[in-house]
Protein backbone atom coordinates (compact mmCIF):
# COMPACT_ATOMS: atom_id res chain seq x y z
CA UNK A 1 0.00 0.00 0.00
CA UNK A 2 1.45 3.40 -0.92
CA UNK A 3 2.35 5.86 1.77
CA UNK A 4 -0.04 8.81 2.10
CA UNK A 5 1.13 12.25 3.16
CA UNK A 6 -2.29 13.93 3.02
CA UNK A 7 -1.28 16.74 0.71
CA UNK A 8 -4.63 18.49 1.04
CA UNK A 9 -4.31 19.04 4.79
CA UNK A 10 -0.64 20.03 4.73
CA UNK A 11 -1.23 22.50 1.89
CA UNK A 12 -4.17 24.02 3.80
CA UNK A 13 -2.02 24.32 6.93
CA UNK A 14 0.72 26.11 4.99
CA UNK A 15 -1.80 28.35 3.24
CA UNK A 16 -3.33 29.36 6.59
CA UNK A 17 0.07 30.31 8.04
CA UNK A 18 1.11 32.22 4.91
CA UNK A 19 -2.22 34.06 5.03
CA UNK A 20 -1.42 35.15 8.61
CA UNK A 21 2.05 36.24 7.46
CA UNK A 22 0.62 38.57 4.81
CA UNK A 23 2.14 42.02 5.23
CA UNK A 24 5.33 40.78 6.88
CA UNK A 25 8.53 42.09 5.36
CA UNK A 26 10.63 40.09 2.88
CA UNK A 27 10.88 36.31 3.19
CA UNK A 28 8.81 36.40 6.37
CA UNK A 29 5.69 36.62 4.24
CA UNK A 30 6.65 34.18 1.48
CA UNK A 31 8.93 31.38 2.70
CA UNK A 32 7.08 28.71 4.66
CA UNK A 33 9.73 27.91 7.29
CA UNK A 34 10.47 31.57 8.07
CA UNK A 35 6.81 32.62 7.95
CA UNK A 36 5.85 29.78 10.29
CA UNK A 37 8.34 30.95 12.94
CA UNK A 38 7.35 34.60 12.72
CA UNK A 39 3.62 33.92 12.75
CA UNK A 40 4.06 31.75 15.83
CA UNK A 41 6.08 34.47 17.53
CA UNK A 42 3.49 37.08 16.56
CA UNK A 43 0.66 35.00 17.98
CA UNK A 44 2.65 34.52 21.19
CA UNK A 45 3.07 38.28 21.54
CA UNK A 46 -0.62 38.83 20.80
CA UNK A 47 -1.63 36.36 23.51
CA UNK A 48 0.72 37.94 26.05
CA UNK A 49 -0.17 41.51 25.18
CA UNK A 50 -3.92 40.96 25.54
CA UNK A 51 -3.16 40.51 29.22
CA UNK A 52 -0.62 43.34 29.38
CA UNK A 53 -3.17 45.71 27.84
CA UNK A 54 -5.44 45.24 30.85
CA UNK A 55 -2.57 46.09 33.22
CA UNK A 56 -1.58 49.14 31.19
CA UNK A 57 -5.10 50.54 31.17
CA UNK A 58 -5.42 50.08 34.93
CA UNK A 59 -2.12 51.95 35.40
CA UNK A 60 -3.36 54.75 33.15
CA UNK A 61 -6.63 55.06 35.10
CA UNK A 62 -4.74 55.21 38.40
CA UNK A 63 -2.45 57.97 37.06
CA UNK A 64 -5.47 60.00 35.90
CA UNK A 65 -7.34 59.55 39.18
CA UNK A 66 -4.24 60.50 41.18
CA UNK A 67 -3.69 63.66 39.12
CA UNK A 68 -7.31 64.75 39.58
CA UNK A 69 -7.25 63.84 43.27
CA UNK A 70 -4.15 65.95 43.86
CA UNK A 71 -5.84 68.91 42.16
CA UNK A 72 -8.57 68.51 44.77
CA UNK A 73 -6.23 68.33 47.76
CA UNK A 74 -5.96 64.59 48.37
CA UNK A 75 -4.08 61.61 47.01
CA UNK A 76 -5.10 58.49 45.11
CA UNK A 77 -4.59 56.17 48.07
CA UNK A 78 -6.59 58.39 50.45
CA UNK A 79 -9.37 58.71 47.88
CA UNK A 80 -9.64 54.94 47.29
CA UNK A 81 -9.45 54.26 51.03
CA UNK A 82 -12.21 56.82 51.65
CA UNK A 83 -14.39 55.32 48.93
CA UNK A 84 -14.01 51.86 50.48
CA UNK A 85 -14.79 53.15 53.99
CA UNK A 86 -17.90 54.96 52.72
CA UNK A 87 -18.99 51.82 50.92
CA UNK A 88 -18.93 53.47 47.49
CA UNK A 89 -17.94 51.07 44.75
CA UNK A 90 -16.88 53.08 41.71
CA UNK A 91 -14.40 51.20 39.57
CA UNK A 92 -11.21 52.88 38.41
CA UNK A 93 -12.27 53.06 34.77
CA UNK A 94 -15.41 55.06 35.59
CA UNK A 95 -13.61 57.17 38.20
CA UNK A 96 -10.90 58.10 35.67
CA UNK A 97 -13.58 58.98 33.10
CA UNK A 98 -15.34 61.23 35.63
CA UNK A 99 -12.03 62.81 36.63
CA UNK A 100 -11.17 63.64 33.01
CA UNK A 101 -14.56 64.74 31.67
CA UNK A 102 -16.58 65.94 34.68
CA UNK A 103 -14.25 67.68 37.14
CA UNK A 104 -17.13 69.19 39.14
CA UNK A 105 -18.65 65.77 39.82
CA UNK A 106 -15.21 64.43 40.74
CA UNK A 107 -14.81 67.34 43.17
CA UNK A 108 -18.14 66.34 44.79
CA UNK A 109 -16.96 62.74 45.12
CA UNK A 110 -13.75 63.91 46.82
CA UNK A 111 -15.73 66.20 49.13
CA UNK A 112 -18.08 63.35 50.07
CA UNK A 113 -15.14 61.03 50.80
CA UNK A 114 -13.35 63.64 52.91
CA UNK A 115 -16.43 64.55 54.97
Protein Blocks (a to p, Z undefined) as FASTA:
>chain_A
ZZdehlmlmmmmmmmmmmmmgoiahjllmmmklmmmmmmmmmmmmmmmmmmmmmmmmmmm
mmmmmmmmmmnopafklmmmmmmmnopacdfklmmmmmmmmmmlmmmmmmmmmZZ
